[in-house]
Amino acid sequence: MGDLEIRAAVTGDLPAIVAMLADDPLGAQRESPDDLSPYRTALERLSADPNQRLVVAVREGRVVGTLQLTIVPGLSRRGATRSIIEGVRVHADERGSGLGTRFIEWAIEESRRENCQLVQLTSDNSRTDAHRFYERLGFVASHVGFKLQL
């Protein structure tokens, strides 16, 4: 994987992060790469929350991936802590390089360090390639997810 570094995202990473979020049919409809102000506000909130990890993958000084990991203390499952993986994106130039696998492995290890008993994620129904990717990594499509747009 070369000189890949996974580190906390900083404000200077936002243009690259938002560009990756917008670089697919779903993201193109819901992201606004031309206006970074809401993303700056969100990054400030994420950075202030000890249960949030917004990270980037950097290769040769260039942001090539991003993901968010949320640690969720819980009462169910005998007080289990779980983690949620969200917003996984790999730059188009890096797809197929193993970066996605490395990212998910990082998130799983970080979840173990936080004593999580469960790692979960959701993936839009239309992302069938992503579903196969997560299944290859051991994730099981065990639940049906629901969302309510507010």
Secondary structure by P-SEA (a helix, b strand, c coil): ccbbbbbbbcccaaaaaaaaaaccaaaaaccccccaaaaaaaaaaaaacccccbbbbbccccccccbbbbbbbbccccbbbbbbbccccccccccccaaaaaaaaaaaaaaaaaccccccccccccaaaaaaaaaaacccccbbbbbbcc
